[in-house]
Amino acid sequence: MTPAPTDDPDRTALVTGASGYIGGHLVPKLLDAGWSVRVLTRHADSLSDKPWRGHVDVVEGDVGSTEDMVRALRGIRAAWYLVHSMDDQPDFARRDREAAQAFADAAEQEGVQRIVYLGGIHPDDEVLSPHLASRVEVGRTFLDSKVPTAVLQAAVVLGDGSASFDMLRYLTSRLPAMVAPKWLDNRIQPIAIDDVTTLLAGAGELPDEINRTFDIGADEVLTYREMIQRFAKVVGKRPPVMVTVPVLTPRLASHWVGLVTPISPGLAKPLVGSLVHEVVVKENDLLQYVPHEGKFTSFDDAVAEAMKGAAPDTLPRNLLYAGAAVAACAVVGSLATKPGSNWYKGLDLPDWQPPAIAFPVVWTALYADLAVSTAATLTSLDRDDSPDKRSAYVRAVGGNLVLNAAWSWLFWRSKRPALATLECAALTLSSIDLARRSAKREPLAGAALVPYAAWCGFATVLSGAIARRNPRRK
């Protein structure tokens, strides 16, 4: 990649969303094509790891601010708008609509000659998911403006870092079997990231009279089931057994996806929502205007290329280690526990304690919860390459397990309920801290640890009640 020219007023480009996956791949395409590129981002630091950072003009600003948009678009010939909300907040459609209108108004004011927007392929005769409908609305906002616009519409984008690709990857590699909604058999026309950015870059040079949408997709039409099977074959794994059910709402499916993949439910919901529809290219008109050498990248080749640079999935290893550590804690605690001892039978016990069978049942569930949540948090830290934070979390988990096992020894072997109460209080604080640490990395993992912390708190109260009723016991 060579630095772009800076003195050609007809080759000035603005890319919004450059810190995202599509934008990050588009910028070098534009630089190689001879564009002088300016990028808009909320925080310049978010671009520090981009190899093209030194070859672009960086402007900090918010797409929702008209003043920021006017400043960013000044002197720009073509602008690529690659921003859309991928959260589950109730006002995301309004925010997207207002930001798009502010951008369109600023582009008109500054004399921009072309807007390029990436939306999603969608059927014309169905009720769309809220996120897909919002993307259609944003595209229509640009098409209705006075600035010529090309709205490219794609389905699943294949490339390491694409959220839709990551969902496909982890569903395929992590699950031996899955229960999925009927959209598993909907038809999809995926496209490789390199083909997407080639077409996006070329759309910036369309004739001025072109103001329309263009569907883009590779040559193959596959169902999601076939995509999973083909992905598994490319990476050399056994495809999961797939069973479809007639009723599984996008919201429920998104929580399921969030549980078994690194994708949050808030991000999974728009991805799942788009798969409710069949997303197949209806025309290939863009190829009449944009040169595209050779054929589109095949599905298998796109997967193979994406997986070359993909970081390994460390969840299986983390689940093995976390499970072993938690199991060791459970074994030690079980060996120390002696509910049938004469010492315990001689205690004055509260009437409100749960039946004896509740303790092994609840602790088994909580230990499994702790192992899975720990593995999920460690995997998140691995993805962000945070060895120091990972080590700190491992130490926190280790300390918690030591406190957990120590309570059994203090209560049953040392016969010191008062000391066991203090130790259990420390365990409760440690469990709350674990939930807090996990929530920062993986909100679901943090939420899953709340019952563990609550049960430890209950155990503290119960131990304290026993200690108060038996002040002279040792």
N, C-alpha and C positions, 0 to 999 in steps of 0.2 A: 504494500500500500504506500502510495506517495502522497505528499501534501497536496491539497487541492489548490487550484488557482484562486486568486483573491481579487482579480481586477476585471472579471467578466460579469457585467450586471445581468446578463441573461442566464447565468448559471449559478444563481444564489438560491440556496435551499434552507428551509427550516424544518427540523424534525422534532415534534413533541413526543414524549414517551420514549426518549432515547435510552433511558436507564432500564427500560423493559426489554423483554426477550426479542420481539419483532424489531423494535427500534434499534436495539443494539446491533442487530445483524444488517439492518438497512443502511446505517451510516457508512460503513466501509464500502458498500456497493455504490453509494452516491459519490464518495470520494474517488473511487476508481473510475467512475464515469465522468470525472472532471468537474463535479459540482463543488462550489464553495459552501460548506455546510455550517449552519448555526444550529445548536441544539438548545431546547428549552427544558429546564428541570427545576424542581423545587429546591433541590440541594445539590450544589456542584460536587460535593464529596461523593455522591452516589455514582459518579462517573470515574472515580479515581482508578478503578481496575480495568477500564476499557482501553484496549491497545491504541485506539484512534483518538484518545483524549487530547493529545498535543496537536492534532490536525484540525480541530474544530473550534468555533467560537461558542462559548458557553454563556447562556443567559439564564439567570435565576428568576423564576416567576411562577405564577399559578394560572392555569388555563381558565379559572373562574374569574380572573381579574382582567377587565377590559384594558386598564392602563398597562398591565404587564404584556398583554397580547399585542397592543399597538407597538410597544417598544421592541418586542421580539420579532415582529413581522416587518419592521421598517427596512426597506431596501431588499425585500425577499421577492423572488419571482415565483417559486413554487413551494408549497407548504404541505408537509405530511402530518396528518393528525392521527396519532396512534394511541389515543387516551380513551379509556372507558372504565367505568366503575366495575370492580369485580368483588364488591362486598354485598352484604345482605341487609344493609340499612334501608329503612322504608322510603327514604327520600332520594335513592340513587338515581332514579329516572329524571327527577327534577334537576338534580345537580348536573347530570350529563347533558340535558337539554339546554340549560342556561349556559354551561361552559361552551357548548358547540355554537350557540347563537353569538356569544361574546367573541369567539374566534372568527366566525363568519363575518361579523360586523367589522372587526379590526382588519381582517384581510381585505375587505372591500375598501375600507378607508385608506389603507396603505398601498392599494393598487396591485395586490397579489394577482397573478395571472392563472394560477392553478392550485386547487386543493385536492389532495389525494387522501382518502380515508379507507381504512380496512374494517369492514363489517363482517357479518356472517351470512352464509347461504341460508335461505329460509323459504318455506312454501308460501304461496300467495293466498291460499284459501283455508288456512287453519289459524286458530287462536294461538299466538306465539307465547312462549315463556316471557316473563317480565323483562329479563335481561336481554333476550334476543329482540324483543319488541323495542326496547330502548335503543339498541344499536341501529335498528332500522330507522327509528325516529331521528337519531343523530345524522345518519346519512341523508335523510330527507331534508333536514335543516340545511345542510351544505348544498344540496342540489337546488333548493329553493332560493339560495342566495344569488347575488349578482356575480359571484366568482365561479368560473367554470370548474366543475368538480368531477372527479372520477371516484366512484365508490366501488372498491373491489370487495367481493364477498367470498369468503373461504369457509371451509368446514374445519376438520381436524388438521392442525399443522404439526407435521412430524419433524421433531428436532429436540435434542437434549436441552431442557430448560423450558420448553413449551408446556404449559399446564395441562393441556389436553393429552400431550404425549406422555407426560409423567403419570397421569391417571391410568392410561393404557399400560404403561410399563409396570407399575406397581400392582395393579389388579392382576396382571398376568403372572408376575414373578412371586408374589407373596401368598397367593391363595391356591390351595390344592383343589378347592371347589368353591363355587359361588352361587348364591341365589340372587337373580337379577330380574329387573322388570322387563316387560315385553319389548322395550326399545332395543334390547340386545340384538334383535333381528331387523332393525331399521337399516336402510341403505345409507352409506356415507361415502363421500368422494374426498379422501384425504389428499394433502399436498405437502411436499417437502419444504422445509424452511428456505432452502436456496432458491427454489422456484418461486416462492412467495415474494422474496425480496427482489428477485430479478424483475418480476412483473410490477411490483410497487415502484421500483426505481424507473422503469420504462414509462409508467403512467404519468410521470411528471413532465413528459415531453409530448403529450397528446396534443392534437390540434385544438385551437382555442374554442372551436364550435362544439367540441365533445363535452357533454354534460349528462352523465348517465351512470347506471350501475353496470358492473361486469362481474359475472361469476368466474371464479378461478378454481381449478382442481386438476389433479393428475389424471392419468388415463384409466385407472382402476376404480370400480365401484364395489365396495365391500360392505358387509354388515359388521357391526361391532363384534359379533361372535367370530366372524372370519378374521377380523383384525387381531383379536386375541390369539387365535390359533396360529396365524401367520407370524405374529411377533414371537410366540413361544418357539416356533420352528427356527426362526432366524437366530435366536440367542441360545438354542440348544436345550430348552427346557420342555418338560411335559406340560401341555396345556391344561388348565384347570377344568374340572367337570363343571358344566354350566347348566343351571336349571332356571327356567323363566317362570315367573308368577304373574298373574293378571293384574294384581294391585300392589303397586309400590310407588308412592308419590315421589316426585323429584326431591322434596324436602327430606323424606325418610332415606331415599337413596343417597342424598348428599351427605347425610350423617354417617351412613354406612361407608361411603367412600372416604370420608374424613377419618374414620376409625382405622382403616386398613392401609391407607396411603399417607404420604406426607402432606397432602393437599387439605387445607382447612375446609370445614363444611361450608363456610361463607364463599369460598372460591369454587368448591365443588358444585354448589347449587346451580350457578349459571352454566357450567360445563355440562352437567346432567340435563339441565333444562333444554339445551340446544340439541341434545341427542334424542329428545322426545319426538322430534320431527325427522323425516327423511331429508337429508341435506345432500342433494345431488345437483351438479352443474346443469343448468338449462341452456346455456350458450357458451361459446368460446370466442366471442367477438373481439376480446382484447388482443388476441394473437394476430389480428389483422393490422394492428397498430404498433405492437411492441415486439421487436425481434426476440425470438426465444430459440437459441440454437439447440438442435437435437431434440430428443424426446424428453418428456417430464421424467423426473426421478421415480423409479418404481417404488412401491411400498417396501419391498424387502431391502432394496438398496438404501432407502431413506432410514429405515430402522438400523441397519448395520452401520451406517455412517454416524447416526446419532449415538449409538452405543459405544463407538470408539472412544469418545471423550467423556462418557458418562461416569460419574463417580460410582464406585461400588455401593451396593445396598448393604449397609452394615446392620440392619435390623435383625436378621437371623442370628448373627454373632452376638449382638447385644442382648437378644432375648435368651440365648443360651447361657451367657455369663450371669445376667441378672436373675434368671430362673435358678441357676445353681447356687448363687449367693443367698437368695431368699429361702430356697429349700434347706440349705445348711442351717440358717437361722431357725427355721421351723423344727428341724430335727433336734437341735440343741435345746430349744424351748420345750419340746415334747418330752425329751429325756429328763428334764429338770422338773416337769410337772408331776405331782403325786396327789391327785384329788382324793384318793382312797386312803391316805395316811391318817393315822390316829391324831396327829397334830391338827390337821385340817378339820376332822370331824369334831374336835374339841373346841373349835372356835364358835363364838357367838356371831352368826351370819345374818345379814339383812334379809328380810322377807322378800324384798323386791328384786333380788338378783335373778337373771335369766336361768332357765333350766340348764343342767350341765351339758346337754347335747348341743346347745346353742353355741358354746364356745368353740369346739372344733369345726363346726360347720361355718360359722362366721369367719374365723381366722383363716380357714382354707381359702375362702373367697377373697379375703383381704390380701392374703399373701400372693395369690394369682394377680390381683389388681396391682399390687406393688411391683411385681416383676414386669408386667406388661407396660405400665406407666413409666417405669425406669428405663426400659429398653427404648420406648418411643422418644423419651427426652434425650437419651444419649445419642440416638440416631439423628435427631435434629441438630445436636451440637456437632456431630460428625459432618453433616452436610455444610454447616457454616464454617468448618475448619477452625473450631475453637478449643484447642487442646487444654488451655488453662482453665476455661470454664468447665470443660468436661471433667478434668481432674478434680476441681472443686465439688462438682456434683457427685462424683464417685465417692469422695470422702464423706459428703453429707449422707449419702445412702448407707455407706459402711458404718458410720456412727449411729445411724438410726437402727440398723440391724443389731449392732452390739447392745444398744439400750433395750431393744425388744427382747433379745435372749436373756439379758441380765435380769430383767424383771422376774422371770420364772425362777432363777436361782435365788434371788433375794427373798422372794415370797415363800417358795416351797422348800428350799434347802437351808437357807439361813434363818428362816422362820421369823422374819422381821417385816411385818406388814407396813409399819410406819416408814421404814427406809425404802421399801418397795413402792410406796405411794409417791415419795419424792422422786424416785427414779422414773416412775411412770409419768409423772408430770413433765420431766425432762424429755421423755419419749414423745409426749403429746406436742410439745413445742417443736421438737425435731421434725415430727410428721407435718405440722403446719408449715414449717420452713420448706420441706420437700415439695409440698403442694404449691407453694408460692414460686419456688424455683422452676418447677415443671410448667406451671401456667405461663411463665414468661417465654418458654420455648414452644410448648405445645399445649394450648388451652384445654383441649380434651383430656390430656394426661393429667394436668393440674386438677381439673374437675373430678377426675376419676379417683384422685387421692384424698378427696374430702371425706368420704366415708371412713377411710383408714384413720385419718386424724380424729374424726368424731368418735370412733370406737376406742381409740387410745385415751381420749378424754373421758369417756364413760368408764374405762378400766381404772383411771386415776380416781374418779369419784368413788367407785366401788371399793378400791383398795383403801382409800381414806376412811370410808365407813367401817370397814373391817378393823382397821387400826384403832379407831375411836372406841369400838365396842370391846376391844381386847387390849387395853393399855398395858397389861402386865405380861403379855405373851412375848416370847423371844423366839 
